[in-house]
């Protein structure tokens, strides 16, 4: 089951649609690894319009398209486009949709992807808009949890770091609410999960806790999802400095955790995960990043199939 013309927000997905994407992503893994060859998207073009810096998201979309035999166009710096001359987002999207078969957009302004979807004649994928949504990151996060834990539902998931400004954790929290389980939000008082999201969990009957102390709950978790304190989302430097380096996960904190607990992070990290955690059996953040390729391959294929009316 998949009936989306655009991918703007994870809130617009039913659980069955997410499961369809994740099931399709499993089939894409050997192609993503280069173990099998595919020309499924030969002759198709993906446009990457990135008005905000990106490494993993942009590269994984490009690799996903090329692994399936397609091509990519676009920009990673708006100063190299006609935006610098004053071109509106609507006009940029109209232009790109006349050149490409599908568009991936990252923009610093919340709501930009929804606006783009109204002006594009081709499918638009939101690759992050301000402090709003990052649906494809959520899909690869869910894929990672399912692959590593065998299921998404029933896990106790701790989400730590910048929960106020983090678009990644906003999307993930909503998606996890569809599967059930328990959540613990670990953040300084000023960076806790917004009331809008915790209220949603309460309405859905999903159990959650809040704490500022990572060490007090880490041994209870099945999944620890770390995030960085996002300097670029703060209104001023003074507010950022108050909470910078609030959390630093290091190897010594893992002595009493569950044997099969996994640690995730959307990356990039700053100092919230010490490098001495990287070679532990719990670290999954680099595999998580790699999972972006098969997940985005699956999404591109499903959207283009939908667009062709198949």
N, C-alpha and C positions, 0 to 999 in steps of 0.2 A: 504494500500500500504506500503510494507516494503521489501527492497531488498538488505540489507546490510549483508556482510559476517563478517565484523569487524566494531567496532565503534572507530575510531581514532580521528576524528575532526568533529565538528558541521558543518563545511564548506562543508562537503560531503553529507549533508542532504538536501533534498527538503522539502518545507513546508508541503507537503502532508504526508511525512514520519514522520515528527515530530508530526503532528496531529494524525496519527495512534497510535503512542506511547502514547500520552496523553489520547486518548480515551480509550486505553487498560488499562492505569493506573487507570482510574476511576473505572473500574471493579475490580481492585486489592485492592482497599481501604479496604473493609471489611475483606479480607484475611490478609492484612498487620496489621490490628488492632486486629487480633485474633478472630473476630466475626464469621468467616467462616473458614472451614478447606479445604485445597487443597493438593492433592498428584500429581499435574500435572508434577512435575519434580522428582518424586520418581526414584531413581536409577541414577540420574545425579549428577555430581560432579563439583563444581566451585573452581578454584585455585586462591587465592589472593596473588599476588607477589608485596609486598609493600616495595620499596627501599627507601621510604621517609615516615616520620611520618603521621599518619592519625587516626582520631577517628570516626567521622561521616561516612565518605565514606566507610571505611573498615567494620565497624559494620553494616551499612545499607545493604551492599552487602551480608554479611553473613546471616543477618536476612531475607533478601529477598529470598535467596536460601532455607533456612530452613523452612520458612513459606509455601513454595511450595513443601515441601517434599524432597528436595535435600540435599546434604551434601557439606561441604567445607574443603579444605586443603590450606596450604600456610604458609607464614611468614610475620611478620610485622617489622622485623629487619634483614637486609641483613647480619649482622655479625653472625647471627645464621644459615646462609645458606652457600653453597659452593662458593658463591660470594667472601667470605673472603679468599678462597683458590686461587682465581684468575679466577674462571669460568666466561666466557663471558655471556652477556645477551642473545645472540642467543642460546647458549647451555642450559641456564636455561629455556628458553621458549620452546625449543624443548623437554626437559625433562618433563616440566609441561604439555605440550599438549599431551604427551603420557599417563599421569595419569588422566587428567581431561577432561571434555566435553566443558569447557569454561574458559577463563582466564581473570582476572581483574588485570591490571598492573598500579602501580604508580611509577614514576621514576623522579629523579631530572633533568635529561637531556632532553631537548627539542628534539623531534623526536624519542624518545625511543619506544613509542607505535607503530609508523609506522614500525620501524625496527622489533619489535616483531611480528607484523602481517605477515611479510614476512617469518618468520621462524616457525610460529605456524601452526599446522595442524587443530587447532580448533579456534573458534571465539575469538578475543581479544577485550577487552573493555579498553579504555584509562581512567584511574582514575586520570589523571593529570600528565603532563610531563613538568617539569621545568616551565618556564614562557609561555609555549605554550598553549595547549588546555585542557579543563576539560569538555568534552561534557555532561557527565551525570549530573554534577552540573547544567549546562544550562537547561537540560531537566526538572529537578525538579524545577528550578526557573520558567520556563515557565508554568509548571503545577500549581505552587502556584499562579502565577498571574491570570491564567485562572480561578482557583477555587475561588479566593478571589474577583476578579473584574468582573467575568462573561465573560471576553474576554481578549485576548492579544492585539489585534490591537486597535488603537485609544487612548491609554493612554499616558500621559506625564510622562516619567520615568526619574528620576534623579539618576545618578550613581556617588557615592562619595568615595573618598579615594585614594588608590594606583591604578591608571588607567594605569600606565606605565608597571609595573611588574605583575599586577594581571591577571593571566590566566583566572580566572573566568569571569571577566568583558570583556575580549577580546572575549570569546566564546559567552557570553550573548549579547553583542552589535551586533555581526554578526547575531545571531538568531533573535533578535528584528527587524533587518532591513528587514526581510522577511514579517513582519506583519504590518509595518507602524506605524505611531504615531509620537511622538516627544521625543527627548532625550536631557538631560542637563548633561554635564560632569563637576563634581565639584571636583577640585583637585588643589594642588599647581602647579605652572608653571612647575617645574621639574618632576611632576608625572602625567601630563595630558595624555589623550588618544593618542596613537601613530597616526601619520599622515596617516599611511597605513589604519587604520580603519575609521578615519574621511573622508578620501578620498573615501572610499567605500560607506559611507553614502551619500556623495555628488553625486556620480554616480547613486545611487538608488533613489535620490530625497527625502531623509529622512531629516527632519529638526533637527538641533542640535544646542546647545549653549555650551559655555565654561565659567566657572566662578571659582573663588577661594573662593567665599562667599556663604556658604550653607544657611545662614539665609535670604539672599536676594531672594532666589528662592523656599524655602521650601513650601510656601503657594500656589505655582502654581502646585505642583506635585500630581499625582495620586499614584505613587509608588516611594518610596525612597529606593534605594539599597545601603546600606553602606558596605564598606570593610575596613579591617585593613591595616595599613602601614606595608608591609611585610619585616621585618628586614632581613630574610634569602635570599631575592632576591637582596639586595644591594651589590655593589662591595666592600664597606668598611663601617665601623661603623660611620665615620664622616659624610658621605652623609645621612645615616639613621637618625642621630640625628638632622640634619637640618630640617627635615620635620616630625619627630615623633610627635604624638599628634596634628597634624594639625587640626583635626576635633574631636569634642566631642559633640555628640547629647544628649541633656538632656531634661527633661520634659518641662521646661519652653519655649523651642523652638517650642512646638507643639500647643500653644494657638490659632494660627490663621490658622492652616493647614486645608485642606479640611476634612470634617467629615469622609469620607470613604477612606482617604489616608492610605496606608499600608507601614510599614517599614520592609525591608528585609535585611538579612545579611547572607553570606555563612558560617560564623563561622569558626574558633574560633574568638571571639572578644577580644580586649585588653582593651582600654579605649575609643574607638570611639563611643560606645553607653553606656550611663550611666544606671545602674541598675534601676533607677527610671522610665525608659521608659518601662520596661518589662511588667508592669501590666496595661498599657494603651490600649485602644481599637485599637490602630494603630499597635502595635507590632505583627509581624507574623514570626519572625525568628526561633522560636522553632517549630512552625507548619511547616515551610519551611523545616527544617531539617527532621522532621517526614515524609514529603512527598517524601523524598529520597527512602523510602522503596517501596511504590507501583510503583513509577516511574521506579526504577531499577528492580523490579519484572517483569514489563511489557517488559522492554528491554531484559532481560535475556530470557524470553519466546519467544519473537519474533525472537531473534537471533538463539535460538536452533531449533525453528520450521523451520527457513530458512536453517539451517545447515542440517536438516533432509530431506530437499527438499520438505517440506509440503507447 
